[in-house]
Amino acid sequence: MPALNSYKTIYCAYNAEGIINSVIEKAKPVIEGVLEELGYELVDIEYKTLYGDKHLIVYIANETGVSLDDCEKVSNALDAPLDALDPTGNAPYCLDISSPGLDRPFKTQRDFERNYGTKVEVKLFAPLPGTKDKLIVGELIARTETHTQVSCGDEPIDIDNKLIALVRPHVEF
């Protein structure tokens, strides 16, 4: 009987992932179109349960930063097109519009490009050879498909992307 329970757990996890991806895939083209018309960049979309309710969270950016008024403007513009599309198949959800946040990890190449020249934290799975730390703080210089380059002083450090757990802005308080 334990094998059956394991199967159900795996099936449910797979099914939930498929539903999440399906909702995002359906909604993404509509969201991108509306944001492009309004002059915003789509940073990310999440569909998840928060406080017992389903939420479709749209993260936006623009050159001047994202204000509460920007979030309201985008929310109002997305309401009708998303209602017409019905990406959740009549399941209720809350539409949340947000800025990416100060310490949100970079997910796309555009995230990296937007932050060239700024101070970042690079968290590694394991320390680089000859070092003890799994955290590097420095200026983001470049990112390719295979490597990320960070300046921590006189010489830049070239890090294989396979060694990186996450990169995010460095926030000093």
C-alpha positions as a LaTeX table, in Angstrom:
\begin{tabular}{lrrr}
\hline
Residue & $x$ (\AA) & $y$ (\AA) & $z$ (\AA) \\
\hline
Met1 & 0.00 & 0.00 & 0.00 \\
Pro2 & 2.84 & 2.55 & 0.60 \\
Ala3 & 3.76 & 2.34 & $-3.09$ \\
Leu4 & 0.25 & 3.48 & $-4.03$ \\
Asn5 & 0.45 & 6.45 & $-1.66$ \\
Ser6 & 3.81 & 7.41 & $-3.15$ \\
Tyr7 & 2.30 & 7.20 & $-6.62$ \\
Lys8 & $-0.61$ & 9.45 & $-5.61$ \\
Thr9 & 1.77 & 12.00 & $-4.12$ \\
Ile10 & 3.91 & 12.09 & $-7.24$ \\
Tyr11 & 0.84 & 12.25 & $-9.50$ \\
Cys12 & $-0.70$ & 15.10 & $-7.49$ \\
Ala13 & 2.55 & 17.06 & $-7.52$ \\
Tyr14 & 2.90 & 16.55 & $-11.28$ \\
Asn15 & $-0.73$ & 17.48 & $-11.89$ \\
Ala16 & $-0.46$ & 20.67 & $-9.80$ \\
Glu17 & 2.70 & 21.71 & $-11.67$ \\
Gly18 & 0.93 & 21.10 & $-14.98$ \\
Ile19 & $-2.02$ & 23.27 & $-13.94$ \\
Ile20 & 0.28 & 26.08 & $-12.80$ \\
Asn21 & 2.22 & 25.99 & $-16.07$ \\
Ser22 & $-0.99$ & 25.85 & $-18.09$ \\
Val23 & $-2.45$ & 28.94 & $-16.41$ \\
Ile24 & 0.78 & 30.89 & $-16.88$ \\
Glu25 & 1.18 & 29.78 & $-20.52$ \\
Lys26 & $-2.40$ & 30.84 & $-21.32$ \\
Ala27 & $-2.15$ & 34.19 & $-19.55$ \\
Lys28 & 1.37 & 35.22 & $-20.62$ \\
Pro29 & 0.65 & 36.38 & $-24.22$ \\
Val30 & $-2.29$ & 38.51 & $-23.09$ \\
Ile31 & $-0.31$ & 40.00 & $-20.22$ \\
Glu32 & 2.70 & 40.74 & $-22.45$ \\
Gly33 & 0.48 & 42.48 & $-25.01$ \\
Val34 & $-1.20$ & 44.72 & $-22.45$ \\
Leu35 & 2.10 & 45.58 & $-20.75$ \\
Glu36 & 3.74 & 46.43 & $-24.07$ \\
Glu37 & 0.89 & 48.82 & $-24.90$ \\
Leu38 & 1.29 & 50.51 & $-21.50$ \\
Gly39 & 5.10 & 50.70 & $-21.68$ \\
Tyr40 & 5.94 & 48.15 & $-18.97$ \\
Glu41 & 8.19 & 45.11 & $-19.04$ \\
Leu42 & 7.00 & 41.72 & $-17.85$ \\
Val43 & 9.50 & 40.42 & $-15.31$ \\
Asp44 & 7.74 & 37.26 & $-14.12$ \\
Ile45 & 4.38 & 35.56 & $-13.60$ \\
Glu46 & 3.50 & 33.24 & $-10.72$ \\
Tyr47 & 0.31 & 31.29 & $-10.05$ \\
Lys48 & 0.21 & 30.03 & $-6.48$ \\
Thr49 & $-1.84$ & 29.65 & $-3.33$ \\
Leu50 & $-1.48$ & 32.39 & $-0.73$ \\
Tyr51 & $-3.54$ & 32.46 & 2.46 \\
Gly52 & $-5.84$ & 29.75 & 1.07 \\
Asp53 & $-6.66$ & 31.57 & $-2.19$ \\
Lys54 & $-5.20$ & 31.25 & $-5.69$ \\
His55 & $-3.21$ & 34.29 & $-6.87$ \\
Leu56 & $-1.99$ & 35.20 & $-10.34$ \\
Ile57 & 0.97 & 37.48 & $-9.59$ \\
Val58 & 2.37 & 39.64 & $-12.37$ \\
Tyr59 & 5.74 & 41.31 & $-11.73$ \\
Ile60 & 6.37 & 44.43 & $-13.82$ \\
Ala61 & 9.21 & 46.89 & $-14.36$ \\
Asn62 & 9.93 & 50.10 & $-16.22$ \\
Glu63 & 12.84 & 52.51 & $-16.49$ \\
Thr64 & 11.64 & 54.83 & $-13.69$ \\
Gly65 & 10.57 & 52.17 & $-11.19$ \\
Val66 & 7.12 & 50.85 & $-10.31$ \\
Ser67 & 4.73 & 52.83 & $-8.10$ \\
Leu68 & 1.40 & 51.89 & $-6.56$ \\
Asp69 & $-0.28$ & 53.94 & $-9.32$ \\
Asp70 & 1.54 & 51.83 & $-11.93$ \\
Cys71 & 0.28 & 48.63 & $-10.30$ \\
Glu72 & $-3.29$ & 49.96 & $-10.26$ \\
Lys73 & $-3.07$ & 51.05 & $-13.90$ \\
Val74 & $-1.83$ & 47.61 & $-15.01$ \\
Ser75 & $-4.38$ & 45.78 & $-12.87$ \\
Asn76 & $-7.24$ & 47.78 & $-14.39$ \\
Ala77 & $-5.91$ & 47.20 & $-17.91$ \\
Leu78 & $-5.55$ & 43.43 & $-17.38$ \\
Asp79 & $-8.93$ & 42.79 & $-15.72$ \\
Ala80 & $-11.12$ & 42.57 & $-18.84$ \\
Pro81 & $-8.67$ & 40.70 & $-21.11$ \\
Leu82 & $-7.92$ & 38.09 & $-18.43$ \\
Asp83 & $-11.62$ & 37.70 & $-17.59$ \\
Ala84 & $-12.34$ & 37.09 & $-21.29$ \\
Leu85 & $-9.46$ & 34.61 & $-21.57$ \\
Asp86 & $-10.35$ & 32.76 & $-18.33$ \\
Pro87 & $-6.89$ & 31.17 & $-17.91$ \\
Thr88 & $-7.95$ & 29.26 & $-14.77$ \\
Gly89 & $-11.02$ & 27.60 & $-16.31$ \\
Asn90 & $-13.59$ & 29.34 & $-14.08$ \\
Ala91 & $-11.53$ & 28.81 & $-10.90$ \\
Pro92 & $-11.49$ & 32.00 & $-8.82$ \\
Tyr93 & $-8.19$ & 33.82 & $-8.35$ \\
Cys94 & $-6.83$ & 37.16 & $-7.17$ \\
Leu95 & $-4.86$ & 39.26 & $-9.66$ \\
Asp96 & $-1.82$ & 40.84 & $-8.00$ \\
Ile97 & 0.47 & 43.32 & $-9.76$ \\
Ser98 & 3.84 & 43.98 & $-8.17$ \\
Ser99 & 7.31 & 45.35 & $-8.73$ \\
Pro100 & 10.00 & 42.66 & $-8.67$ \\
Gly101 & 11.16 & 43.77 & $-5.21$ \\
Leu102 & 14.52 & 44.95 & $-3.99$ \\
Asp103 & 16.06 & 41.54 & $-3.33$ \\
Arg104 & 14.28 & 39.35 & $-5.87$ \\
Pro105 & 16.68 & 36.83 & $-7.45$ \\
Phe106 & 17.42 & 37.39 & $-11.14$ \\
Lys107 & 15.64 & 34.88 & $-13.37$ \\
Thr108 & 16.09 & 36.12 & $-16.92$ \\
Gln109 & 18.92 & 37.48 & $-19.04$ \\
Arg110 & 17.04 & 40.80 & $-19.06$ \\
Asp111 & 17.19 & 40.86 & $-15.22$ \\
Phe112 & 20.97 & 40.60 & $-15.45$ \\
Glu113 & 21.27 & 43.21 & $-18.22$ \\
Arg114 & 19.13 & 45.65 & $-16.26$ \\
Asn115 & 21.55 & 45.34 & $-13.34$ \\
Tyr116 & 24.93 & 45.60 & $-15.05$ \\
Gly117 & 27.08 & 48.00 & $-13.05$ \\
Thr118 & 25.16 & 47.50 & $-9.80$ \\
Lys119 & 26.22 & 45.70 & $-6.64$ \\
Val120 & 24.94 & 42.13 & $-6.43$ \\
Glu121 & 25.12 & 39.07 & $-4.20$ \\
Val122 & 26.14 & 35.81 & $-5.86$ \\
Lys123 & 25.29 & 32.78 & $-3.74$ \\
Leu124 & 27.18 & 29.65 & $-4.70$ \\
Phe125 & 26.34 & 25.99 & $-4.13$ \\
Ala126 & 29.89 & 25.52 & $-2.80$ \\
Pro127 & 32.87 & 27.83 & $-2.27$ \\
Leu128 & 35.11 & 28.51 & $-5.27$ \\
Pro129 & 38.47 & 26.71 & $-5.20$ \\
Gly130 & 40.82 & 28.41 & $-2.74$ \\
Thr131 & 38.04 & 30.23 & $-0.88$ \\
Lys132 & 35.81 & 29.51 & 2.11 \\
Asp133 & 32.77 & 31.67 & 1.32 \\
Lys134 & 29.69 & 30.71 & $-0.66$ \\
Leu135 & 28.71 & 34.39 & $-1.00$ \\
Ile136 & 30.34 & 36.89 & $-3.34$ \\
Val137 & 29.35 & 40.57 & $-3.21$ \\
Gly138 & 30.50 & 42.78 & $-6.06$ \\
Glu139 & 29.57 & 44.74 & $-9.16$ \\
Leu140 & 27.83 & 42.76 & $-11.90$ \\
Ile141 & 29.84 & 43.14 & $-15.09$ \\
Ala142 & 28.43 & 40.55 & $-17.51$ \\
Arg143 & 26.37 & 37.39 & $-17.89$ \\
Thr144 & 26.44 & 34.88 & $-20.73$ \\
Glu145 & 24.82 & 31.47 & $-21.11$ \\
Thr146 & 27.78 & 29.87 & $-19.36$ \\
His147 & 29.42 & 32.46 & $-17.08$ \\
Thr148 & 28.72 & 35.43 & $-14.81$ \\
Gln149 & 31.38 & 38.07 & $-14.24$ \\
Val150 & 31.55 & 40.08 & $-11.01$ \\
Ser151 & 34.11 & 42.69 & $-9.96$ \\
Cys152 & 35.17 & 42.49 & $-6.33$ \\
Gly153 & 38.17 & 44.78 & $-6.49$ \\
Asp154 & 41.04 & 44.95 & $-8.94$ \\
Glu155 & 40.26 & 41.86 & $-10.99$ \\
Pro156 & 36.89 & 40.50 & $-12.12$ \\
Ile157 & 35.82 & 37.02 & $-11.04$ \\
Asp158 & 34.49 & 34.78 & $-13.80$ \\
Ile159 & 32.03 & 32.23 & $-12.33$ \\
Asp160 & 30.60 & 29.20 & $-14.14$ \\
Asn161 & 26.79 & 29.54 & $-14.00$ \\
Lys162 & 26.49 & 25.88 & $-12.93$ \\
Leu163 & 28.12 & 26.86 & $-9.61$ \\
Ile164 & 25.62 & 29.66 & $-8.89$ \\
Ala165 & 22.57 & 29.07 & $-6.70$ \\
Leu166 & 21.22 & 32.61 & $-7.18$ \\
Val167 & 22.13 & 36.18 & $-8.03$ \\
Arg168 & 20.21 & 39.13 & $-6.62$ \\
Pro169 & 20.74 & 42.83 & $-5.89$ \\
His170 & 22.82 & 43.56 & $-2.81$ \\
Val171 & 20.73 & 45.59 & $-0.41$ \\
Glu172 & 22.51 & 47.52 & 2.34 \\
Phe173 & 20.52 & 48.70 & 5.34 \\
\hline
\end{tabular}
